[in-house]
């Protein structure tokens, strides 16, 4: 029987360079120092084997009886596992091929076994490893597997894809690997200023997966970087030319993902295909809803999802909304699942269930969001925003599905403001109204009310007039007091913004009377807030009681988003009474409560400017006017252009400009006019002037390497604005907007505007989880 202790084991030599993984290497070594079983797990092609081999080589000296690499990818019969390990160790007799004989041989050895690709013989590996570790004292096992072994004492390290650098960052991780592999097939290839953006986009499109990057680099023999990037829309067809010496599963990207797919049970495969419809991730409730479309019962989904997390198909993302964990997939993995769903013939069934799920979500929001969970619901829907967008697009693509769009967009009418998507929400509401063939129903009336309420704040005059006319006619036709109140509320608000404060007040009081009689606290609160602002501009002392009632109602129902507006109305009344300090304090309180509704942020910052001006703090007033203008521009709302607000802003500006002089006013105004929403809030809360424009530009870079202007435009893209609409919002040339959007796509490595929106959603969620 050969003595394994005479050699250092059988680790294969590295034929290509090892790139990155400093953190993962250090963590693997640390785990091997304290645990006897360490499993490296992760998606297919992510580099688990290379990491295991490098880590094993690094700790070789700690194992005088050898470090032994046991490749299991080609093993088909689990019964041969013990024999395979024994053969690797040089044991050829029958005793060594039995578990007891193998354990006896290793009993006094200090050796490390590297079991590579355990996932397809998982149970056999778990049982054998448990027996070997219990029978020995100094043997350790380093396993690689797409699924956890779940053996006693197992320590797990998730191996992520290689990081993709943002603009301006050094070429690390994915870019370095791509560059080195590209240079091997195209001598002299380097990543420089002329091609760096293309390489980064390729790396990002491929999720930083090492196998995919290596396969893409091979294509440089016949394709340019631009051609590779363009053809990644069909990545599974493009990436098919791997090393002939690699295992079959690593010859192509499709084969690597197919290996994971084949290791899943049929129910897991069905779940994989079904949840591929979610563009922005999903929770368990959503998975249960769509999986019914592929024959999976809701009581089965939890265990199947857990199994897919174990198999590195699904990733449980950090942070939760309420009590719901959130899951996602690498885009490459999701795309493979969608291909499987499409060829299965079940896609329409799954999509219909996704529509039904989003409609239920919208109804629950309407039923539950006027209460203590209001902010939780807003957060949840912001996380769901990419999925809601996909579902609405699906509904509106076919007239027969159009009713589904209204069933989702209409109940969410105030979420579009609360979540920071008023322009997008208005677009969906208009599209749903135009596409819905149903006329003459109460449901149609609610859609008209939602569209008019939103459109008034966009100052989209002609469509709003048509909506209000149809709503009034429908209310009379159905003799529906609720729709009459909705018409009066919207018409009153529109009349107020148009400058007719007296008639606006009359209509709003009419609406409020109905909502009181109907005991509708949500609409009472909305109407009280608008009415209080009308009374403020009328300089009517009755506004104080109306504002206080709105605030009391928000406190009673614990609705924190609407409370920010109620605080604003009470602050206006304090301003009217000359109590500028109390007014400013209330406004800062409202700003500190939430940051997603930019219209509310702009209202509060604007009013703080009035406070500062009235108190003689003219430089601060100028800065706050600039900050408010920046936030109004990003919000999409045009309320600041309406006559009541224009008059106050002009008076504030005139007083401050007279006190400071035109040049000093312009300097203070422009220093704050370039701030983003979060910076504007920080400035408003900080009670100090912002940095000059030059100093602002030296702040820490934004995520993704975007400039502040690019981040601003990315936010507008996420709202669904076209390049022409962005140009109009920011008062820039359309060509300039197009150039910015192209730069954003290049820096982020994306090819579609939808990807920008999904990325921003993730950035916001990550920021919220970190606070």
C-alpha positions in Angstrom: 0.0 0.0 0.0 1.6 3.3 -1.1 2.4 5.8 1.7 0.7 9.1 0.9 2.8 10.9 3.4 5.9 10.7 1.2 4.6 13.3 -1.2 3.0 16.6 -0.9 -0.2 15.3 -2.6 -1.4 15.7 -6.1 -2.4 19.3 -6.6 -2.4 20.1 -10.3 -0.2 23.0 -11.6 -1.9 26.2 -12.5 -1.9 26.7 -16.3 -3.3 30.2 -16.3 -2.9 33.1 -13.9 -5.0 33.3 -10.8 -6.8 36.7 -10.6 -8.2 38.5 -7.5 -10.0 36.7 -4.7 -7.8 38.1 -2.0 -10.7 38.3 0.5 -12.0 34.9 -0.4 -8.6 33.3 -0.1 -8.0 34.8 3.3 -11.4 33.7 4.5 -10.9 30.1 3.2 -7.5 29.9 5.0 -9.1 31.2 8.2 -11.9 28.6 8.0 -9.5 25.8 7.3 -7.6 26.7 10.4 -10.6 26.4 12.6 -13.0 23.9 10.9 -12.6 20.4 9.6 -15.1 20.7 6.8 -15.2 23.8 4.6 -17.5 24.1 1.6 -17.0 26.6 -1.2 -20.4 27.2 -2.8 -21.6 29.4 -5.6 -23.1 29.5 -9.1 -21.8 27.5 -11.9 -18.6 29.0 -13.5 -17.9 31.3 -10.6 -14.5 29.9 -10.0 -14.9 27.6 -7.0 -12.4 25.1 -8.2 -9.6 27.6 -8.9 -10.2 29.2 -5.5 -10.0 25.8 -3.8 -6.8 24.8 -5.5 -5.1 28.1 -4.7 -6.2 28.0 -1.1 -5.1 24.3 -0.8 -1.7 25.2 -2.2 -1.4 28.1 0.3 -1.9 25.8 3.3 0.1 22.8 2.0 2.7 23.1 4.7 0.1 22.6 7.4 -0.6 19.0 6.0 2.6 16.9 6.0 0.6 13.9 4.8 -0.5 15.7 1.7 -3.1 17.8 0.1 -5.1 15.6 -2.3 -7.3 16.9 -5.1 -10.2 14.6 -5.9 -12.2 15.7 -9.0 -15.7 14.3 -8.9 -17.3 15.9 -12.0 -17.0 12.8 -14.1 -18.2 10.4 -11.3 -21.7 9.1 -12.2 -22.1 6.3 -9.6 -22.2 7.5 -6.0 -21.2 4.0 -4.9 -17.8 4.6 -6.4 -17.0 7.7 -4.3 -15.0 5.9 -1.7 -13.1 4.0 -4.4 -12.4 7.3 -6.2 -10.9 8.9 -3.1 -8.9 5.8 -2.3 -7.5 5.6 -5.8 -6.4 9.3 -5.6 -4.5 8.4 -2.4 -2.9 5.5 -4.1 -4.8 2.8 -2.3 -5.5 0.0 -4.7 -6.5 -3.0 -2.5 -10.0 -3.8 -1.5 -9.6 -2.7 2.1 -8.7 0.8 1.0 -11.8 1.0 -1.2 -14.1 0.4 1.7 -15.1 3.3 4.0 -13.8 1.5 7.1 -10.5 0.8 5.3 -10.1 4.4 4.1 -10.9 5.7 7.5 -8.4 3.4 9.1 -5.7 4.5 6.6 -6.3 8.2 7.3 -6.7 7.7 11.1 -3.3 9.1 12.0 -2.8 11.3 9.0 -2.7 15.1 8.8 -4.1 15.5 5.3 -6.4 17.8 3.4 -8.9 16.3 0.9 -10.1 18.7 -1.8 -13.4 17.2 -3.0 -14.2 19.1 -6.2 -17.8 19.3 -7.7 -19.7 17.4 -5.0 -23.2 18.6 -6.1 -24.2 15.6 -8.2 -23.1 13.0 -5.6 -24.1 15.2 -2.7 -25.7 12.6 -0.3 -22.8 10.2 -0.8 -20.3 13.0 -0.1 -22.1 14.2 3.0 -22.2 10.6 4.5 -18.7 9.7 3.6 -17.2 13.0 4.9 -19.1 12.7 8.1 -17.7 9.1 8.6 -14.1 10.1 7.8 -14.1 13.1 10.0 -15.6 11.2 13.0 -13.0 8.4 12.5 -10.0 10.6 12.3 -8.6 13.6 14.2 -6.4 15.5 11.8 -8.0 15.1 8.4 -9.7 18.1 6.9 -11.9 18.4 3.9 -12.3 21.4 1.5 -15.3 20.8 -0.8 -16.6 22.7 -3.8 -20.2 22.3 -4.6 -23.1 24.3 -6.1 -25.1 22.9 -3.1 -24.3 22.7 0.6 -23.4 19.2 1.9 -25.2 19.9 5.2 -22.9 17.7 7.1 -22.2 18.3 10.8 -19.6 21.0 11.4 -19.7 22.3 7.8 -18.5 25.9 7.4 -19.7 27.6 4.2 -18.1 30.3 2.1 -20.2 31.7 -0.7 -18.0 32.5 -3.7 -19.4 35.5 -5.5 -18.7 36.6 -9.1 -15.7 38.8 -9.7 -16.3 42.5 -9.0 -16.8 44.8 -12.0 -15.2 48.2 -11.4 -17.1 51.5 -11.7 -15.9 54.3 -13.9 -12.6 55.7 -12.6 -11.7 52.7 -10.5 -8.6 50.6 -11.3 -9.0 47.5 -13.4 -9.7 44.8 -10.8 -11.4 41.5 -10.7 -13.5 40.9 -13.8 -11.7 43.4 -16.0 -8.3 42.0 -15.1 -9.3 38.4 -15.8 -10.8 39.4 -19.1 -7.7 41.4 -20.1 -5.3 38.5 -19.2 -7.4 35.9 -21.1 -7.8 38.2 -24.0 -4.0 38.8 -24.2 -3.5 35.0 -24.4 -5.6 34.8 -27.6 -4.8 38.3 -29.1 -1.1 39.0 -28.2 -0.6 42.6 -27.2 -4.2 43.2 -26.1 -4.5 45.6 -23.3 -7.3 47.5 -21.6 -6.8 51.2 -22.1 -8.8 54.4 -22.3 -10.0 53.6 -25.8 -11.6 50.3 -24.9 -12.1 50.3 -21.2 -15.8 51.2 -21.2 -16.5 48.4 -23.7 -14.7 45.8 -21.5 -16.5 47.0 -18.4 -19.8 46.7 -20.2 -19.0 43.1 -21.3 -18.0 42.2 -17.8 -21.1 43.7 -16.3 -23.4 42.0 -18.8 -21.8 38.7 -17.9 -22.3 39.3 -14.2 -18.5 39.0 -13.5 -18.7 35.2 -13.9 -15.2 34.0 -14.6 -16.2 31.2 -16.9 -18.3 33.5 -19.0 -15.5 36.1 -19.2 -13.0 33.5 -20.3 -15.3 32.3 -23.0 -16.0 35.8 -24.2 -12.2 36.6 -24.3 -11.7 33.6 -26.6 -14.2 35.2 -29.1 -11.7 38.0 -29.7 -10.0 35.7 -32.1 -12.8 36.5 -34.6 -14.9 39.3 -33.1 -14.2 42.9 -32.0 -15.2 44.1 -28.5 -18.2 45.9 -30.0 -19.4 42.8 -31.7 -19.1 40.7 -28.6 -21.1 43.2 -26.6 -23.8 43.4 -29.2 -24.0 39.6 -29.5 -24.4 39.1 -25.7 -28.1 39.5 -26.2 -27.9 35.9 -27.1 -25.0 35.0 -24.7 -25.7 31.3 -24.6 -25.2 31.0 -28.4 -22.1 33.3 -28.4 -20.1 31.7 -25.5 -19.6 28.2 -26.9 -15.9 27.9 -27.5 -14.2 26.8 -24.3 -10.9 25.0 -23.7 -10.9 21.4 -25.2 -9.3 20.2 -22.0 -12.0 21.6 -19.7 -14.8 19.4 -18.5 -17.8 19.3 -20.8 -19.9 21.4 -18.4 -17.3 24.3 -18.8 -17.0 24.1 -22.6 -19.9 26.7 -23.0 -21.8 29.1 -20.8 -25.0 27.3 -21.6 -23.5 24.0 -20.5 -22.4 25.5 -17.2 -25.8 26.7 -16.4 -27.4 23.6 -17.8 -25.3 21.5 -15.4 -27.0 23.4 -12.5 -30.4 23.1 -14.2 -30.0 19.3 -14.6 -28.9 19.0 -10.9 -32.3 20.5 -9.9 -35.3 18.3 -9.4 -38.2 18.8 -11.8 -40.1 20.9 -9.3 -37.0 23.1 -8.7 -36.6 23.5 -12.5 -40.2 24.6 -12.7 -39.7 27.2 -9.9 -36.5 28.4 -11.7 -38.4 29.0 -14.9 -41.4 30.6 -13.2 -39.5 33.1 -11.0 -37.5 34.3 -14.1 -40.4 36.7 -14.8 -39.3 38.8 -11.9 -37.0 41.6 -13.1 -36.2 43.0 -9.7 -36.2 40.0 -7.3 -39.1 38.5 -5.4 -40.3 37.4 -2.0 -41.8 34.0 -1.0 -45.4 35.3 -1.5 -44.6 36.3 -5.1 -42.9 33.0 -5.8 -46.0 31.1 -4.5 -48.2 33.2 -6.8 -46.4 32.5 -10.1 -45.3 29.0 -9.4 -49.0 27.9 -9.5 -48.6 28.5 -13.3 -46.1 25.6 -13.6 -48.0 23.2 -11.4 -46.2 23.9 -8.0 -48.5 24.2 -5.0 -47.9 27.1 -2.6 -47.1 24.7 0.2 -44.2 23.3 -1.8 -42.5 26.6 -2.7 -40.7 27.3 0.6 -38.7 24.1 0.6 -38.0 24.4 -3.2 -36.7 27.9 -2.8 -34.6 26.9 0.2 -33.1 24.1 -1.9 -32.4 26.5 -4.8 -30.6 28.8 -2.4 -28.5 25.9 -1.2 -27.8 25.1 -4.9 -26.7 28.7 -5.6 -29.4 29.3 -8.1 -31.2 31.8 -5.9 -29.4 34.5 -3.8 -31.0 35.7 -0.6 -30.3 39.4 -0.7 -29.4 41.4 2.4 -32.2 43.3 4.1 -35.9 42.6 4.3 -39.1 44.6 3.8 -41.4 44.0 6.8 -40.9 40.4 7.6 -40.3 39.1 4.0 -36.9 37.9 2.8 -36.0 38.9 -0.7 -34.5 36.6 -3.4 -32.8 37.3 -6.7 -30.7 35.6 -9.4 -27.7 36.6 -11.5 -29.0 37.9 -14.8 -27.4 35.1 -16.7 -29.2 32.5 -14.5 -32.5 34.4 -14.8 -32.2 34.6 -18.6 -31.6 30.8 -18.8 -34.7 30.3 -16.7 -36.7 32.6 -19.0 -35.6 30.6 -22.1 -36.8 27.4 -20.4 -40.1 29.1 -19.5 -40.6 30.3 -23.1 -40.0 26.9 -24.6 -42.3 25.2 -22.1 -45.3 26.9 -23.4 -46.3 28.1 -19.9 -45.1 31.7 -20.1 -48.5 33.2 -20.6 -49.9 31.3 -17.6 -47.1 32.5 -15.4 -47.4 36.1 -16.6 -51.2 36.1 -15.9 -50.5 34.9 -12.4 -47.8 37.6 -12.0 -50.4 40.2 -13.1 -52.9 38.8 -10.6 -50.3 38.9 -7.9 -49.5 42.6 -8.6 -53.2 43.4 -8.6 -53.6 41.8 -5.2 -50.6 43.7 -4.0 -52.1 47.0 -5.2 -55.4 46.2 -3.5 -53.6 45.4 -0.2 -51.7 48.6 -0.5 -55.0 50.5 -0.8 -56.5 48.6 2.2 -53.5 48.7 4.5 -51.4 51.7 3.7 -53.5 54.3 5.5 -52.2 53.1 8.9 -49.1 52.3 10.9 -47.6 50.3 8.0 -47.7 53.1 5.5 -43.9 53.6 5.1 -43.4 49.8 5.1 -45.8 49.5 2.2 -44.0 52.4 0.3 -40.7 50.6 0.8 -42.1 47.3 -0.3 -43.6 48.8 -3.5 -40.3 50.6 -4.3 -38.5 47.3 -4.1 -41.3 45.8 -6.4 -41.1 48.7 -8.8 -39.2 46.9 -11.6 -41.7 44.0 -11.4 -44.6 46.3 -11.4 -43.2 48.1 -14.5 -42.8 44.8 -16.3 -46.3 43.7 -15.5 -47.8 47.0 -16.6 -45.9 46.8 -19.9 -47.2 43.2 -20.4 -50.8 44.3 -19.7 -50.7 47.2 -22.1 -49.1 45.2 -24.9 -52.4 43.5 -25.6 -55.9 45.1 -25.5 -57.3 42.0 -24.0 -55.1 42.4 -21.0 -55.5 46.2 -20.6 -57.9 46.0 -17.7 -55.1 44.5 -15.6 -53.1 47.7 -16.0 -55.9 49.8 -14.4 -56.3 47.2 -11.6 -52.7 47.9 -10.6 -52.0 51.5 -11.5 -55.2 53.0 -10.0 -55.0 51.7 -6.5 -51.4 52.9 -6.4 -52.3 56.5 -7.4 -50.8 58.0 -4.2 -47.9 55.6 -4.1 -46.6 57.1 -7.3 -46.0 60.3 -5.3 -44.9 58.6 -2.1 -42.5 56.4 -3.8 -41.0 59.1 -6.0 -42.5 58.1 -9.4 -45.2 60.6 -10.2 -44.3 61.1 -13.8 -44.1 57.4 -14.5 -47.3 56.8 -12.5 -49.2 59.4 -14.5 -48.0 57.8 -17.8 -49.3 54.4 -16.6 -52.6 55.9 -15.5 -53.1 57.7 -18.9 -52.1 54.5 -20.8 -54.5 52.4 -18.7 -57.4 54.8 -19.3 -56.7 55.0 -23.1 -56.4 51.2 -23.4 -59.4 50.2 -21.2 -62.4 49.6 -23.4 -64.8 49.6 -20.4 -66.8 52.8 -20.0 -69.6 53.9 -17.7 -68.5 52.1 -14.5 -67.5 53.1 -11.0 -64.1 51.5 -11.6 -63.6 53.8 -14.7 -64.5 56.7 -12.5 -61.8 55.9 -10.0 -59.3 55.6 -12.8 -60.3 59.1 -14.1 -60.0 60.5 -10.6 -56.5 59.0 -10.1 -55.4 60.2 -13.6 -56.8 63.8 -13.0 -55.3 64.1 -9.5 -51.9 63.1 -10.8 -52.1 65.0 -14.1 -53.0 68.3 -12.3 -49.7 68.2 -10.6 -48.0 67.6 -13.9 -49.9 70.6 -15.4 -51.0 68.4 -18.3 -54.0 70.7 -18.9 -55.8 69.3 -21.9 -55.9 65.6 -20.9 -56.9 66.6 -17.3 -59.8 68.7 -18.6 -61.0 65.7 -20.6 -60.7 63.4 -17.6 -62.6 65.8 -15.3 -65.4 66.3 -17.8 -65.8 62.5 -18.2 -65.6 62.0 -14.5 -68.3 64.6 -13.8 -70.6 63.2 -16.5 -70.1 59.6 -15.2 -70.8 60.7 -11.6 -74.1 62.2 -12.6 -74.9 59.2 -14.9 -74.3 56.7 -12.0 -75.7 59.1 -9.3 -72.4 58.3 -7.5 -71.6 60.6 -4.6 -68.1 59.2 -4.2 -67.2 60.1 -7.8 -68.8 63.5 -7.3 -66.5 64.1 -4.3 -63.6 62.9 -6.4 -64.4 65.3 -9.1 -64.8 68.2 -6.6 -61.5 67.3 -5.0 -59.6 67.3 -8.3 -61.4 70.2 -9.8 -60.8 72.2 -6.6 -57.1 71.5 -6.6 -56.8 72.4 -10.3 -58.8 75.6 -9.8 -56.6 76.5 -6.8 -53.4 75.9 -8.8 -54.8 77.9 -11.6 -55.1 80.9 -9.3 -58.8 81.0 -8.5 -58.4 80.4 -4.7 -62.0 81.2 -3.7 -63.6 78.8 -6.1 -61.0 76.2 -5.4 -61.8 76.5 -1.7 -65.5 76.0 -2.4 -65.0 72.8 -4.4 -62.6 71.4 -1.8 -65.0 72.1 1.0 -67.7 70.3 -1.0 -65.4 67.3 -1.4 -64.5 67.3 2.3 -68.2 67.4 3.3 -68.8 64.2 1.4 -65.7 62.4 2.7 -66.7 63.3 6.3 -70.2 61.9 5.7 -68.7 58.7 4.1 -66.1 58.4 7.0 -63.2 58.1 4.5 -60.2 59.2 6.5 -57.7 58.8 3.7 -59.5 61.2 1.4 -60.4 63.5 4.3 -56.7 63.8 5.1 -55.8 64.5 1.4 -58.5 67.1 1.1 -57.7 68.8 4.4 -54.1 69.2 3.4 -54.9 70.8 0.1 -57.6 73.0 1.7 -55.2 74.2 4.4 -52.8 75.3 1.7 -55.6 77.2 -0.1 -56.6 79.0 3.1 -52.9 79.9 3.8 -52.7 81.6 0.4 -56.0 83.3 1.1 -54.5 84.5 4.4 -57.6 83.0 6.2 -57.1 82.2 9.9 -59.5 79.2 9.4 -56.5 77.4 7.9 -55.0 76.8 11.2 -57.8 74.6 12.4 -57.9 72.7 9.1 -54.1 72.1 9.2 -54.3 70.9 12.8 -57.1 68.6 12.0 -55.1 67.1 9.2 -52.1 66.6 11.5 -54.3 65.0 14.2 -55.8 62.6 11.6 -52.3 61.5 10.5 -51.3 61.0 14.2 -54.5 59.0 14.9 -53.9 56.7 12.0 -50.1 56.7 12.3 -49.5 57.5 8.6 -46.0 59.0 8.5 -45.8 59.8 4.8 -49.0 61.9 4.9 -47.9 63.4 8.2 -45.0 65.1 6.4 -47.6 67.0 4.4 -49.7 67.8 7.4 -46.6 69.2 9.2 -46.0 71.3 6.2 -49.5 72.8 6.4 -49.2 73.5 10.1 -45.8 75.1 9.4 -47.4 77.4 6.8 -49.9 78.6 9.4 -47.1 79.3 11.9 -45.3 81.3 9.2 -48.5 83.3 8.5 -48.7 84.1 12.2 -45.0 85.3 12.1 -43.6 82.4 14.2 -40.8 81.7 11.7 -38.8 79.7 14.2 -41.6 77.2 14.9 -42.4 77.1 11.2 -38.9 76.1 10.3 -38.7 73.6 13.1 -41.9 71.8 11.8 -40.5 71.9 8.2 -37.3 70.3 9.3 -39.2 67.7 11.2 -41.1 66.8 8.0 -37.9 66.6 6.0 -36.3 64.2 8.5 -39.2 61.7 8.2 -38.8 60.5 4.6 -36.9 61.1 1.4 -38.7 59.3 -1.3 -41.4 61.8 -2.2 -39.5 64.6 -3.8 -42.6 66.8 -4.2 -42.9 66.9 -0.4 -39.2 67.6 0.0 -39.5 70.5 -2.5 -42.5 71.9 -0.7 -40.7 71.8 2.7 -37.4 73.3 1.3 -39.3 76.0 -0.5 -41.2 77.0 2.7 -37.9 77.0 4.6 -36.7 79.6 2.1 -39.7 81.8 2.9 -38.9 81.4 6.6 -35.3 82.4 6.2 -36.2 85.4 4.0 -38.9 86.6 6.5 -36.4 86.2 9.3 -33.8 88.3 7.4 -31.5 85.4 6.6 -31.2 86.3 3.0 -28.1 84.3 1.9 -29.7 81.1 3.4 -33.0 82.0 1.7 -31.2 82.2 -1.7 -29.6 78.9 -1.1 -32.8 77.2 -0.1 -34.6 78.6 -3.1 -31.8 77.1 -5.3 -32.1 73.7 -3.5 -35.9 73.7 -3.8 -35.6 74.4 -7.5 -33.3 71.5 -7.9 -35.6 69.1 -6.1 -38.7 70.4 -8.0 -37.0 69.8 -11.3 -36.2 66.2 -10.3 -39.7 65.5 -8.8 -41.5 66.0 -12.1 -44.2 68.0 -10.4 -45.0 71.4 -11.8 -46.8 72.8 -8.7 -44.0 75.3 -8.2 -45.0 76.9 -11.6 -48.5 77.6 -10.4 -49.5 81.2 -9.6 -49.9 80.9 -5.8 -46.4 79.5 -5.3 -44.8 81.6 -8.0 -46.0 84.8 -6.2 -44.4 83.8 -2.9 -41.2 82.6 -4.5 -40.8 85.9 -6.4 -41.4 87.9 -3.3 -38.9 85.9 -1.4 -36.4 86.2 -4.2 -36.9 89.9 -4.5 -36.3 90.6 -0.8 -33.2 88.4 -0.7 -31.8 89.8 -3.9 -32.3 93.4 -2.7 -30.6 92.6 0.6 -27.6 90.7 -0.9 -27.2 92.2 -4.3 -27.8 90.3 -7.6 -24.3 88.7 -7.8 -24.3 87.4 -4.2 -27.8 86.1 -4.5 -26.9 84.3 -7.7 -23.8 82.8 -6.1 -25.8 81.4 -3.2 -28.7 80.2 -5.4 -26.5 78.4 -7.9 -24.3 76.8 -5.2 -27.4 74.9 -4.0 -29.2 74.6 -7.3 -26.8 71.7 -8.3 -27.6 69.6 -5.2 -29.3 66.2 -5.4 -32.3 65.5 -3.3 -30.4 64.0 -0.4 -27.9 66.8 -0.4 -30.7 69.4 -0.5 -32.3 67.7 2.5 -28.9 67.7 4.3 -28.5 71.4 3.5 -32.0 72.2 4.7 -31.4 70.4 8.0 -27.9 71.6 8.5 -28.7 75.3 9.0 -25.6 76.3 7.0 -24.7 77.3 3.5 -23.7 74.7 1.0 -20.2 74.5 -0.4 -19.4 76.5 -3.5 -19.9 74.7 -6.9 -16.2 73.9 -7.1 -16.2 72.3 -3.7 -19.4 70.3 -4.4 -17.7 68.7 -7.3 -14.9 67.3 -5.2 -17.2 65.2 -3.1 -17.0 61.5 -3.0 -18.0 59.8 -6.3 -21.5 58.5 -6.6 -22.2 54.7 -7.0 -21.5 53.4 -10.5 -19.0 56.2 -11.1 -21.7 58.5 -12.3 -21.4 62.2 -12.2 -24.0 64.1 -10.3 -25.7 65.2 -13.6 -25.6 61.6 -14.8 -27.1 60.4 -11.5 -29.8 63.1 -11.9 -30.6 61.9 -15.5 -30.5 58.2 -14.4 -33.2 59.0 -11.8 -35.3 60.5 -14.6 -34.7 57.5 -16.8 -35.9 55.3 -14.0 -39.1 57.4 -13.8 -39.7 56.4 -17.4 -39.0 59.7 -19.1 -37.8 59.7 -22.7 -34.7 61.7 -23.8 -37.0 64.4 -25.1 -38.8 64.6 -21.8 -35.5 64.7 -19.8 -34.3 67.5 -22.0 -37.5 69.5 -21.3 -37.3 68.8 -17.5 -33.7 69.9 -17.2 -33.8 72.6 -19.9 -31.0 71.1 -21.9 -30.7 70.0 -25.6 -32.2 66.7 -26.5 -28.8 65.6 -28.0 -27.2 66.5 -24.6 -29.7 64.2 -22.8 -29.0 61.4 -25.3 -25.3 61.7 -24.8 -25.7 61.6 -21.0 -27.9 58.5 -21.3 -25.3 56.8 -23.5 -22.6 57.6 -21.0 -24.7 56.1 -18.2 -25.3 52.9 -20.1 -21.6 52.7 -20.9 -20.4 53.3 -17.3 -22.9 50.8 -15.8 -22.3 48.2 -18.6 -26.0 48.2 -19.5 -27.8 48.1 -22.8 -31.4 49.2 -21.8 -33.1 51.9 -19.8 -34.9 49.2 -17.8 -31.5 48.0 -16.5 -30.8 51.5 -15.3 -34.1 51.6 -13.4 -33.5 48.2 -11.8 -29.9 49.3 -10.8 -31.2 52.4 -9.1 -33.8 50.4 -7.2 -31.0 48.2 -5.9 -28.9 51.2 -5.0 -31.8 52.8 -3.0 -32.5 49.5 -1.3 -28.8 49.1 -0.3 -28.7 52.7 1.0 -31.8 52.2 3.1 -30.5 48.9 4.5 -27.3 50.6 5.5 -29.1 53.4 7.5 
